[in-house]
Amino acid sequence: MSQDPSGKPATEPGRIPLHFLGPEGTFTHQAALEAASLMATRLDCKADLRPCSDAAAIVAAVEEGRGWGVLAWENNVEGHVVPNMDALIDAQAVAGFGMVRLPIVFDAFVRADHDPLRQVAAHPHGLAQCKGFITETGLNQVTANSNAAACRDLGPDQVALGPRICGSLYGLETYRREVQDYQGARTDFLLLAPRDQAARLARRLAPGGDFESIVTFIPLNTGPGVLANLLDRLRDAGLNMTSFMSRPIKGHDGTYSFVASIDAAPWQKGLHQVLADLLDRGDWLKTLAVHPRTPHPAPPIREWMLPRAGAFRGEDPDTETISKELLW
C-alpha cells in the first residue's frame, strides 16, 4: 500500500479516514468502531481508523480535510468533556453530524511480572470514575493521556484502569473487573466532519427529521436579564433544551459563551427563527453539531438521588438544616 506525505499508509479508495484518540484500546477507539459500523450501514462508506495523540489532533485532521473524527463529548458521571467542547467552539471548519453512545466499564490491569503495587494510572476522567477502588487500594494516582496509554505503558508497580479490550491488546492480567464507581455510566461521542458536509450527513442519518443541535451563543451585550431573555426565546418557540452550560471567554473576566443542546435542527422552523432573531439582535452564534436525536430519559428525581447535603423540603423538613445549607 502506498503512503501519504506523513508516512502513514494511504487510505484505500472508497474509505474515509476516521480519526480517534489513540492508542488502540481507548473508549474513543471503541466508539470509532461503532461509528465505522454506522458509516457502513447508514452512509454506505467504509472507515479507515486512524489513532491520534490527542483531541486537538482529531479536530485538526478534520479541519484540514484529512477525514472525519470521533470526539468524546459528554459523560453521565463527569459531565461534558470541557477541552473537547472548547476545541469545537474554536474550530473554523468542523461540525458534528452524528453521535455514538457507549457504556463505560473499567477493568483494572497489571503486568504478569508486576512488583508490589504502588500506583494507579488512567486518564483523569478514568481516575475520577474509579475513586472507590483507588481509595480502597490506597494507590497513588498517575495521569495518562488516555486509559489505553496507561495500559500500554504500564509500569511494574502500577495498576492501569481501562476498557476490557486493553487486557488482550497489551497482554495484561486482569487485577479486578468493573471497578467504576457507578453502574450505568456512559459517554456520548460526536462524529465530526468538515463543516460543509455535516448537515447533509445528519440528514442521511435521520431521514425522518428527528434532530438535536448543539449551539453556542455569545450575547454581545451583558447585564441583568440577558441570559433570561435568551432562555425565554427558546421557551416561547416551544423548543426543548436538554442541556445548558457556560464557558468563559478566555482571558476576559465576566464574559461567557453558552452552549445548549436543543431538540431541533437549525434549518427547522422553530430553531431557525430563534437563531435569526438572535442574529438580528447582534449576538454571536455557532452550531457546533446537528445529529439524530438520542434518547433522553426523564425519570422523576427521587430523594435518594440527591447529594448528601443541601436544602430540601421533604416529608420531614428540618428548619435548622435548611438555614445552614442556604446560609440565610
N, C-alpha and C positions, 0 to 999 in steps of 0.2 A: 504494500500500500504506500502511496506517496505521502509526503509530509508537507504541512503548511509552513510558513516562514518561522513560526515559533518552535519548530522541531517536533510538534505533536503530530500523530497520524492524521492525515487529511480525512474529512468526513466523506463517507461513501455517498454516491449520488442518491438522491431521494431521502437522505437522512438529515435531520436538523440537530445541530449540537445543542445539548441541554446541560447547562452549567449548574453545578450544585456544590454545596460546602463539603469539601473533602477532609480527610481521605475517605476511601470506601468504608462503609460501616456506620456513617453518621445517620441520624434520623432524617436529615435532608437527603441523604443518598436513598433511603427507603422511600421518602416522598417522591424523589425523582423517578424511581422505578414505577410507582403508582401513576405519576404523570406520564411516563412513557406509554403505559398501557392505555391511558385516556387518549393520548395523541393518536395511538394506533386505531382505536375503536371509534373515536368520535371525529377526529380530524384527518384521518386517512394519511398519516405520515409517521415515519419512524424516528426515534430519538437516538442520538449518539451521545451517551453520557460523558460529561467532562468535569472532573473534580477541580475545584478552585480552592485557593488558600484561605479566602475569607469572603464575607458578603460583598465587600466593595468590589472585589474582582468579578463576582457574578453580575452585579449591576453594570460594571464597565464593559463586560463582554457583550451584554445585550445592547447597551447604548452604542457600542461601536459596530453593531450589525453582525456580530460573530455567532449568533444563535439566540436561543431562548434561555430562561433561567428558572430556578426554583429557590424561593426565599422564605425562611421561617417568618411568620407574621404575628401570630398570637397563640399563647399557651393558656389553657384554662386554670392553671395554677399560678404561674408567674406573670400573666398578662401579656401585653404587646412586647415584641422584641424591639425596643426603642431604637437602637442603632440602625436596624434594617428600615424602620419607619423613616428615620431622618435621611437615610440614603435615597429612599424612593422619593421623598419630598424634593430633594435637591437634584435628582436626575432629570435631564432635559428631554430625553428621547425614549423613555421606558414607561410602560404601564402594565398592570396586572390584568389578565384576562380569564384566569381560572383559579380554582382553589382545591387543594387536596387536604383532607383531614386525616390525621394519623394518630392512633393510640400511642401513648408514651409509656413504655415499660423499661425500667433499668435493671440490669443484672450487674453483679459485682464480680470482677475477674482478677485473677492473679496469675503470675507465671508459674510454670510447673516446677522451676528451680528457685522459687521465691525464698527470700530471707525472712527473718522476723519482720512483721508488717508495721510500718510507722506512718505512712502517708496514704491519702485517698486522693485520686486525680480525676478530674472531669471538667467539662465546660462549666462556667459559672452558673448557668441555668440548671445544669445537671446536679451540681452541688446543692443548689437551693432546693431542689425537689427531693433530695435524699437526706434531709437533716437528721431524721430519726436514726438512720443507720450510722451516720457519721458520729452522732452523739453517743450511741451505744458502743461503738468500737473504740472511740477516743482517738481516732486517727487525725493527723494534721492535714489540712486541706491544701491541695496544689491545683491551680487552674491550668487549663489547656485550651487551645484554640477551638477544639471540638472534642466531643466524647470519644469519637473514633480515634483521634490523635492521641488521647490519653491511653487508649488501649494499645495502639500501635507502638507507642514509645514507653510502654510500661516498664518501670524500674523494678529491681528485685525486691525492694522493700515497700512496694506500693500495691494498693488495690485500685483498679480502674472501674469507673461506672459508665456503662454504655448499653446500646441496644444488644439484644441477644445475638444478632448476626456477627458481632465482633469476636465472639469466642472462637468460632470456626475460621473466620477471616485471618486472625492473628495468632492462632494456635495457643489460646489461653485456657486455663482451667476456670470453671465457674466456682466462685467462692460462696455466693449466695444468690438466689433468684428473687426478682421482683422486690427490690429494696427501696422503691419510690415511696414517698410518704402518703400519696393519695392514689387510690384505685380510681379508674375512670379518667385519668389525665389524658389530654390530647393536645396536639398542636395543629394549627391551620397554617398551610404553606401556600403562598401565592405563586402562580405560574406567570412569568414575565415574558414579554415580547417587545419588539420595537413599537413605539407609540402609534405609528401609523397602521399597525396590524391588529392592535388589541381589540378594538370594537368589533371588527369583523370576526375575529376568532371567538370572542364571547358570544356573539350571535349564533355561531355554528355550534357551540357547546350547549346553548339553551334556545333552541328554535322556538320554544313556546313563549319566550319573553319574560321568564321569571328571574329577575336580576337583583343583584346587590351592588352598590357602588361605595367606594371609599373616596371621600372628597376632603381636601384640605381647604380651610377658609382662613384668611388673614384680614380682619377688619382694619382698615387704614385709619379709622377714627376710633380713639379709645375713650373710655369714660363709663359712667354708670349706664346700665341698660343695653350696652352694645351686644353683649353675648345673649341676653334675654331676647332681644329683637331678632337675632339670628335664629334662635330656637323657636320663637313664635312663628316665624315664616315657614319652617319645616312642619310644625304642628298644623298651621292653618291650611297647608297644602295637602293634609292628610297623609303625610309621609311617616313611615315607621322607622325610627332611628334605633339601631341595635347596639351601638357603642359610641362613645364620645370621649375624647381626651385632648389635653393641650400639650404643646411642646414649645419651649422658649425659643424665640428667635435669637440665636447665639450671639452673646456679647452686647445685647441691647436690653437693659433692665426694663421690666414691665411690659414687654411686647411678646405676643404669643401667636402661634398658629394653632388652629383647632381642627382635629381630624375626626370625621364622623363616618360611620357605616350606615347606609340608608338603603331600605328595601325598594330600589327603583334603579333604572338605568338613566344616565344623564340625557339620553335622547328622548326618554318618555315624558309625556306632557307635564306631569306634576313637578318632577325634579328639574326638568328643563326650564320651566318658568321661574322657579325659585332661583336657579343659577343666573338666569338672565336678569332678574330683578336685582340680585346682589351685585352683578357686574355694573348695572346702571347706577347703583349706589356708590360705586367706586372701590368695592372690596377686591382683594386678590384671591383667585380661586384656582384649584387644580384637581382634576380627577386622577387619583393615584391608581385606581383599579376599577374595573367593572367585570363581574363574573356571575355565573349561575348562582342563584341564591342557595345558601347552605341552610340546613335545618337549625332553627333557634328555639330550643325548648323553653317553655315559660312556666316552670314549676312554681308553686307557692313557696315563699320564704318561711321556713319553719324556724322555731326558736333555737333548735339545736344547730342550725346552720350559722347563727350569728357569732361574731367574735366574742371572746370571753368577757370583755369589758365594754362599756358603752351604755347609753341611756335607752331604756325600753320599757314601755308601759304594758307589761304582760298581765297575767291573771292576778299577780300579787305585786303591784308597783311599790318600789321602795323609794320614798322621797329623798332619803339621805343619799342613796346611791345615785339617783338622778342628779342631784345637786353636785355631787362630786364629779360625775362624768361630764356634765355640761359647764362646769365652772361658773355657775350663775348665783 
